[in-house]
Amino acid sequence: MKKISTKDSIRLYKRLVKYIRPYWLLMLLAVLSAVGLAGANTGIAWIVKKVMDDIFVQKNLTMLRIVPLAIVALYLLKGLFDYFQEYLMGYVAVKVVTDIRDEIYGHLQKLSLAFFIRNPTGILMSRIGNDTNLLQSTVSDSITHFLRDSLSIAGLTGYTFWVNWKLAAMSYLVILWALVPIRVFGIKSRKFSTKSQVKMADIAKFLYETITGIRIVKAFCMEEYENRRFSEENHRFFRIRVKRLRVRALASPTMEMLGGIASAVILYYGGYSVIKGEITSGDFFSFVAAFAMMYRPVRELNKLNQTIQEGLAAAVRTFEILDTKADIVDKPGARELPPIRESIEFRDVCFRYDAQPVLEHISLTVPVGEIIAIVGGSGAGKSTMANLIPRFYDVTAGAILIDGTDIRDVTIRSLRRQISMVTQEIILFNDTIRHNIAYGSMEKSDADIRSAAEAAHAHDFIMDNPGGYDAVIGEQ
């Protein structure tokens, strides 16, 4: 399993940012809201100083009337800023991942059958579903919380140095040690997250195979065997999840311990400074309030780092699909294929799957109107010959010609529009009967669809169903 380097992480971040750019205006409003939230948090810490010095020490009645109103106003602003930055950043994050998921599915449609043979259906479903969901929560949390928490920390840090730089410097020397566990926990989280996603893909593949093949499982009484296989995979996944959970559970008490040490330093040095008259009680409690308010964003950033690391692992697997190049594409200058008039010709055709030869020096001409049957043992290449005509694969040597034109010189769409295929497996989509009949020619009229159904002797039993041609039929 390849380790993600810092350089790779930066590259992934930059790639994700490209998806955010179309929504820059919403992002700008969200950033301004985050700045306002940080300012409100800093203002609350400053209010504590006014409460201690002006009200409790100087017993100023005017301030007693003003400060409570200021507190209400600050918390109102804080709530508004928090709502807008959370909503706007969350909206952008969800839209970004929606765009990525659309792009992945669209890209899959361009890939050849060879790609789908190399990558089982269950694994691809896990990539599009599980990995993008993890990426969605990661992008959402990182966009939503990173700016909010980092700006809050920056504002409160600046305020504590303004109150008393010596006390602040001593406190932050302790806090700097928190960077060590944050980095360690982040690396471990990414490692276990990657393993978890791989194992989840294996489980998805297993489920797809056994559920779609349930008739075979039952026919051969293999239920107990499949139960054992699933249980083994499930418990491997469980062990990985437990290791990931252990890392997350250890992060919080580690931060608590460092926070406790920092609190002890603040209490001792701050109390000593108050006793010596170097700072006022208001300064000290205002400092403590600001420092206490920083604990939550620091802790959240630690959790966020782990979430981001897990998301980067998902991003790697997601972008692997997008980076896969389609090997069956239109060549530059490809032209439209005219209607077939004469023949289909295999001219000295050779084909191999990877290093395994399947067809060698096949020559065959099929005139228009002729019906032929290709027979042979299993694995002889019968299906492969059929799959070469619509360019599901390309020949490795020789050529296939239609009316004397190499099919690689025409557009794939114009070639396949002239081919009908009935596969060994009956495929029905979870859609209406009408759309299943018209699949591939959705512009066909109701009369055309009915005519096709009558030709297949299906019209009568279609009309016997509630809904007729508009009835939705299930998978397969």
N, C-alpha and C positions, 0 to 999 in steps of 0.2 A: 504494500500500500504506500503510495508516494506521499512523502511529507510535504506540506504546503509551506514554502519559505515566505519570508517577509516580502520579498520581491513579488512573489505570486499573489500574496494578499493585497498588495497595493494595486496590482494589475486587475484583480477582481473588483476592488472598490471602484477603480476608474471605469470599468466596464458597466457596473451598476449605475454609476452617475450618469452615463449616457442615456439611460432610460428615464432618469429624473428630469433631464433638461426641458422636455416639452411642458413641464408643470412648474417652471421656475417662478412664476408670479405667485402661485399658491405657496411655494416654498419660502419666498421672500416674506409674505405675510406671516407665515408660521414662525420664521426666525425673529421677526419683529415682536411677535407675541412672546417668544421665549426670552427675548431681552427684557421686555416689560415684566415678565414673571420673575426674572433674576433681580430686577430693580425693586420689586415689591418685597421679595424675601429680605433683601438688604435693608429696606426701610423698616421692616418689622424688628430687625435686630437693633436698629438705631432707636426705635420707639422705647425699647427696654431701658436704654440709657436715660431717656427723658423721664420715664416712670420712676426710676430709682433716685436720680439726682434732683429733679425738679419737684416731684410730688412727695416722695417719702422722706427725703433729706431736707429740702428747702420748704416743703409744705406749701407749694404754690397752688392756690385754688384755681387760678386761670388755666394753668396747665392741666389741672384735674378735669376741667371741662373740655379742653381741646383734645387731649391725648386719646380718650375713649373713642371720640368721633374719628380721629385719624386712624385708629386701629381698625374700626369698621370699614373705613374707606380703603385702607390697604388690603384687607382681606377680600373685599369685593373686587378690587382690581386684580388681585392675585387669582381669584376664581375665574374671572373673565379671561385673563391672559392664558391661564392653564387650559381652559376649555378650547380656546381657539387654536393654540399651538398643538394640542392633542388631536383635535379633529382634523385640522388641515394637514398635518404631517401624516396622520394615519390614512387619510384619503389618498394622498400622493403615494404612500407605500403600497396600499392595496391595489391602486391603479397600475403601478409599476409592475407588480407581480402578475396582475391580470394580463398586461401587455406581453410579459415574458412567456406566460403559459400559452397565449395565442400564437406567439412566434414559434414556440416549440412544436405545437401541433401542426402549424402550417409547414414547418420545415420537415416534419416526419412524412408529410404527404409527398414530398419531393424525393425522398430516398428510395433506393431500389429494393427489390425483394431480398437481395443478399444481406442488407442491413438487418432486416427483420428476422432472417434466419440466424444471424450471429447474435441477436439480442432478443431473448424470449419475451413474449407478450407481458408476462407478469412483471418482469424487471422494468420494461418501458412504462407500464402503468404506475409502478412505484415511483419512477423518476418524475413523471408528470404530476402525480397526485401527492405522494408523501414528501418528496424533496422540495417541490415548489411550495407546499404548505409550510414547511419548515423555513424556507427562504422568505415566505411572506411574513411570518411572525418575526423573523430576524430583521428584515428591512423595516417593518412597521415599528418595532421596538427601538431599533437603532436610530431611525430618523426622529421618532417621537421623543425619546428619552435622552439621547446623547447631548443634543444642544441644550435641552432644558436643564439637565443636571450639570453639565460642564459650565454653562453660563452662571448658574446659581452658585456653584463652587467658586468661580472666578470672582463674582461680585462679593460674596461673603469673605473670601480670602483677602481681597483688597480692603474690605472694611476692618477686618481684624488687625491688619498691619497698620491701618490708620489709627485704630484705638491704642495699640501698644505693639510696636514692631518686635521688641525683645521677646515678649510672651508668645507672639505669633511664630517667631522663628523657632523657638524651642518646641512648640507644639507640632509644627509641620515637619521637623526633623524626625519625630516619631512616626508621623503619618506617612512619610516617604517610604518607610519600610513596607507599607501596604502594597507598593508597586510590585514587590517580589512575589507574594502569593497570587496577586492578580494575574501576573504573567504565567506563573506555573499552572494555576487553575485553568487559564484560557487554553494553554497548549494541550492539557489533558482532556479538556472538554471537546476540543476539535477532534482529537484522536478517537475518543469513544463515540462521538457523534458520527464520524465517518463509518466506523465499524457497525454502528447501529443501523445506518441507512443501507449499507450493503446487505446486512442480515434481513432487514425488512423487505428488501427487494427479492431476496431468496424465498422468503415466506410468501410474498405476493405471487411469485412464479409457481411455487408449489400449489397454492390455492387455485390458481387459474387452471393448472393442469388437472388437478384432481376433481374440481367442480365440473369443468367441461367434459371430463372423461368419466363422470360418475356412473354411467351405464356399464362401462368396462370394469370399474372397481366392484360394483355390485354383482355383475355377472360372474366374476371369478372369486367372489367371497373374500375380497382383499381389504375389507374395512379395517380390521384390526392392524394389519400391516401398515396401511396408510395412517392410522391413528398414531402408531409408534413413530413413524417418520416425522409426522407433524409435531408431535410432542418433543422430539429431539431438537428440531429446528427452533421451536418455540422456547425451549429452555436455554438454548444457546443465546437467543435474543434476550431472554430474561437476565442472564449473567452479564451481558454487555450493558444492559440498562441499569443494573445494580451498581456496576462500577461507575457509570456516569452519574448516578444518583449520589454515590459516596463523595465524588468530587464537589458536586453542588452543595451537599450538606456540610462539608468541611469548610467551604468558603465563608459562610456566615459567622460561625464562632471565631474563626481566625480574625475577621474584621472586628468582631466584638472585643476580642482581647486587645487588639491594637488600639481601638477606641478607648478602652478602659485605661491603658497605659497613658495615652495622651490626656485623658481627663485628670488622672492623678498628677501629671506634670503641671497642667493648668491650675488645678486647685492649690498645689503647694506654692508655685511661684507667684500666681495671681494673689493668693491670700497674703503672702509675705509682702507683696508690693502695696496692697491696701493698708496693711498694718503700718508699713513704713511711710505711708502718705505719698507714694510715688504715683498712684492712680486712685481715682475715686471708686466708690462702690458701684456707681452707675457704669463706669468704664468696664469694671470687672464682670458684672452680670450681663452687660451688653456683649462683651467678648464671649462669655460662656454661651449666651443665646445664639450668637452667630456660629460658633463652633459646633454647637449641638445641632443646629439646622443643617450643617454640612454633612452630618453623619449619614442621613438618609440618601442624598445624592451620591456620596462616595460609595456606599454599600450597593446602590442600584447600578452604578457604573461597573462595579465588580461583577454583578450578575449579568449586566448587559454585555460585558466582554465575553463571558462564557457563551451567551446566546449568539453573539456575532461570530465567534469561532465555529459554533455548530452550523451557523448559516453559511459560512464560507465553504465548509465541507459540502453542504448541499449545492452551493453555487458551482463548485467544481464539477459535480456530477450533472448539473443542469446544463452548463455550458458545453460539456462534452458532446451532448446531442446536437446543440446548435453549431458546433465546430466540425461536425461530421459532414464531409463534402458528398454531394450526390454524384454517383459515378455513372448514372444514366441521364444525360442532359442533351438538349438540342445543340448541335454543332453550329458555329457561326455561319450565318447565311443559309440555314436550313429552310427549305421551301415546303409549301403545302402539298400533300399527296393527293393527286386527282383520284376520282373513283376508280376502283380496280376493274380492269377490262380484260386482261389476258391471263396472267398466271402469277403464282408465288413460286420462287425458285430458291432452293438451298444449293449454293455453289461451293463445294469443297469445305463445308462447315466443320469447325472444330470448337469444342467448348470444354472447359474444366472448372470445377469448383476448387478454388485455391490450387493445390498441386495435383488434385485427383481428376484424371481425364474421364469425361462422360461421353462425349461425342467425338469421333475422329473421322474426318474426311467424308462427311455425308453430302451426297449430291442427289437432289430430288426436284422434280418440277411438277406442280399441281395446276393444271389448267382451270380456268374459271368454269364453274358448274360441276366439277368432278368431286365426288365424295370418296375419301380414302380413310382407311383405318390403319393405324400403326400398332403393331402387336410386338410383344417381347416380354422377357422376364422382368421381375421387379428390379428397379435400378438400372434398366437398360438405357434409359434416356428418353422415354416416350413423352413424359410431361415436360421435360426440358426442351424438347423440340417445339412443343406448343408455346412454352413461355418465351422462346426466343423471337417468335413472330411479332408480338406486341412490344418487344424490347423490355420485358421485365428483367432480362439479362442481355448483355451484348456478347456476340460470338468472340472467341479468342483468336480465331483464324477463319479465313474464308469470308463469305458474305451471304446475306439473305436479300433477295431482290423481288420487288413487286412491279410487274410490267417493266422489268429491266432496270429499275431504279433501286439503288441500295437504300434499305430502310433507315440507315444512319444519316442519310442526306436529307431526310424529310423531318418535319416537326413531329414530336412524339404525340401531341394531341391529335393532329390530322391522321396519323397512323392508327391510333387506338379508336378513333371515332368510327372506323370502318370495320372493326372487329367485334364480334360477339363471342362471349365465352361462357360455357356452362361447366362449372367445376365439379369435381367429385363430391365435394361437400356442399350441401344446400345452405346458403347464407341468407337469412332474413334479418332486416334491421328492425329495431324497436321503433316503428313508425307506422303510418297508415298503410293499408293494403294498396291503395292508389299509388303512394310514393314508392313502395317496394316494386310494383310492376313497372313504373316509369323510371326507375333508377337508371341514370345514365342518359336519359332523354326526358328531363323534367318538363320540357316544353310541350310534350304530347298532350293532345286534347282528351277529354273524357271519352269520346267515341273511340279513339285509338286505343286507350287503356282497356275499354270494354271489349273491343275486338280481339286484343291480345289474350284477355282472360277467357273469352269464348273459344279461341283457337286451342287453348290449353285445357279446355273443359273444366274451367275453374269458376266461371261466372255464377252458376247455380248455387254452389255452396258458399260463395262470397255473399250473395244476396240473402242467404239463410241466416247469416250472422247479423246481430244488432249493429247498425251503423253501416252495413254494406261495405262499399269501397273505402269509406272513411273510418272503418274500425281499426283500432290500433292493435297490431299483433306484437307479441313479445319476442325476446331474444331467441334466435334460431327458429 
